[in-house]
Amino acid sequence: MTYQPLHRNLYQFSDAFLDPELVQVLRSGSGPEAICQMPHPQIYTFPMLRAEICTALIEEVKAFEDWCEEQDLDKLRPNSMNNYGVVLDTFGFQNCLQQMMLEVVVPFATRLFPDVGGGSLDRHHGFTVEYGVYKDLDLGFHVDASDVTLNVCLGHDFRGGELYFRGIRCESCMQTRPRPEEEFEISQVPGRAILHRGKHRHGARAITDGERHNLILWCNSSQYAASREPDRCPSWCQSSPV
């Protein structure tokens, strides 16, 4: 038996997913500066998903999890740090999320993150995460297995859960201390995306009330990976004082 989708429209990416302002910017080729805010260097936010899409995606994940329990099937969790949430690519979202990466992330990352292959992103890992009083409360300090990360808050009502950032580092410099000017926190708003480098060290503060659901896309460039010199600190690493 295979899972039968609750909202079939979610599995085919289209402009109907997106905030109208974002659609206008993407279709006009205006560039990220027309819609993105930069609350801190190398961190960008913009309106992304319509409210009804956020709600439908939360419902779809819940329906899939319920089906897995009915079938006595294990759910593939997103990564080693999150105990709640699902890998969307495992039940039909692979093409949808690939298209989302190509149509939304690549046009912005081309301009914002060219030195980590922003214009040649061609692979993704797509998943949701869930936080709540009786679920995961927070997320520890880490980096993503990505070149560029798209993080979209889906809702619901919640308090706390701010993302904090502590500087961009390569693998060799990952454990260096952050400088005061690198420390930054940002609140999460349903429907709004946060776009950042995968190696921008970050974590999430504890939820104090309600539940928070997020859609995450880890995006990678095969071209950039092939060009990397693994033993050399890249130019984008901020381990040294500017």
Residue pairs with C-beta under 8 A, 6 or more apart in sequence:
1 71
3 64
3 67
3 91
3 92
4 67
5 11
5 60
5 63
5 92
6 59
6 60
6 63
7 56
7 57
7 59
7 60
9 16
9 56
10 53
10 56
10 57
10 60
10 93
10 96
11 92
11 93
11 95
11 96
12 95
12 96
13 95
13 96
13 97
13 99
13 100
13 103
15 23
15 27
16 50
16 53
17 49
17 50
17 53
17 100
18 26
18 48
18 49
18 50
18 104
19 47
19 48
19 49
19 50
19 191
21 35
21 47
22 35
22 46
22 47
22 48
22 104
24 30
25 31
25 32
25 34
25 35
26 103
26 104
26 107
28 34
29 107
31 107
31 111
32 44
32 46
32 107
32 108
32 111
32 112
33 111
35 46
35 47
36 44
36 45
36 46
36 108
36 112
36 195
37 44
37 45
37 46
38 44
38 45
39 45
39 184
39 186
40 165
40 184
40 186
42 168
42 196
42 197
42 200
43 165
43 184
43 186
43 194
43 195
43 196
43 200
44 108
44 112
44 194
44 195
44 196
45 186
45 192
45 193
45 194
45 195
46 192
46 193
46 195
47 191
47 192
47 193
48 104
48 152
48 191
48 192
48 193
49 57
49 152
49 154
49 191
49 193
49 215
50 191
51 190
51 191
54 152
54 154
54 155
54 190
54 191
55 154
55 155
57 128
57 154
57 213
57 215
58 154
58 155
58 156
58 213
61 85
61 86
61 88
61 128
61 213
64 75
64 86
64 91
65 75
65 86
68 74
68 75
75 86
76 86
76 87
76 90
77 83
77 84
77 85
77 86
77 87
78 85
78 86
78 87
78 127
78 128
78 129
78 216
79 127
79 145
81 139
81 140
81 142
82 127
82 129
82 130
82 136
82 139
83 135
83 136
84 129
84 130
84 131
84 132
84 135
84 136
85 127
85 128
85 129
85 130
85 213
86 127
86 128
87 125
87 126
87 127
88 97
88 126
88 127
88 128
88 215
89 97
89 124
89 125
89 126
89 127
93 126
94 126
97 124
97 126
97 217
98 124
100 217
101 121
101 124
101 150
101 217
101 219
102 121
104 150
105 121
105 148
105 150
105 195
105 217
105 219
106 118
106 119
106 121
108 118
108 195
109 118
109 119
109 121
109 148
109 195
109 219
110 118
110 119
111 118
112 118
112 195
113 147
113 148
113 197
115 234
115 235
115 236
116 147
116 148
116 197
116 198
116 199
116 221
116 224
116 236
117 147
117 220
117 221
117 223
117 224
117 225
118 147
118 148
118 221
120 221
120 222
120 223
120 224
121 147
121 148
121 219
121 220
121 221
122 220
122 221
122 222
122 223
123 219
123 220
123 221
123 222
124 217
124 218
124 219
124 220
125 145
125 146
125 217
125 218
126 215
126 216
126 217
126 218
127 215
127 216
128 154
128 213
128 214
128 215
128 216
129 136
129 139
129 213
129 214
129 216
130 136
130 211
130 212
130 213
131 137
131 138
131 139
131 158
131 161
131 204
131 207
131 211
131 212
131 213
132 158
132 207
132 210
132 211
132 212
133 207
133 209
133 210
135 211
137 206
137 207
138 161
138 203
138 204
138 205
138 206
138 207
139 203
139 204
140 203
141 166
141 201
141 202
141 203
142 201
142 202
142 203
143 169
143 174
143 198
143 199
143 200
143 201
143 202
144 198
144 199
144 218
145 198
145 218
145 220
146 198
146 218
146 219
146 220
147 197
147 198
147 219
147 220
147 221
147 224
148 195
148 196
148 197
148 198
148 219
148 220
149 195
149 196
149 197
149 198
149 200
149 216
149 217
149 218
149 219
150 193
150 194
150 195
150 215
150 216
150 217
150 219
151 163
151 193
151 194
151 195
151 196
151 214
151 215
151 216
152 191
152 192
152 193
152 194
152 214
152 215
152 216
153 188
153 189
153 190
153 191
153 192
153 194
153 212
153 213
153 214
154 190
154 191
154 213
154 214
154 215
155 190
155 191
155 212
155 213
156 190
156 210
156 211
156 212
156 213
157 209
157 210
157 211
158 207
158 209
158 210
158 211
158 212
159 207
159 208
159 209
159 210
160 205
160 206
160 207
160 208
160 209
161 188
161 204
161 205
161 206
161 207
161 212
162 185
162 186
162 187
162 188
162 204
162 205
163 185
163 186
163 188
163 194
163 202
163 203
163 204
163 205
164 183
164 184
164 185
164 186
164 202
164 203
164 204
164 205
165 182
165 183
165 184
165 185
165 186
165 196
165 200
165 201
165 202
166 178
166 182
166 183
166 201
166 202
167 176
167 178
167 179
167 182
167 183
167 200
167 201
167 238
167 239
168 197
168 199
168 200
168 201
168 236
168 237
168 238
169 176
169 199
169 201
169 237
169 238
169 239
170 199
170 233
170 234
170 236
170 237
170 239
171 199
171 230
172 231
172 233
172 237
173 233
173 237
173 239
174 201
176 239
178 201
179 241
182 238
185 205
186 194
188 194
188 212
188 214
196 202
197 236
198 218
198 219
198 220
199 236
199 237
228 234
233 239
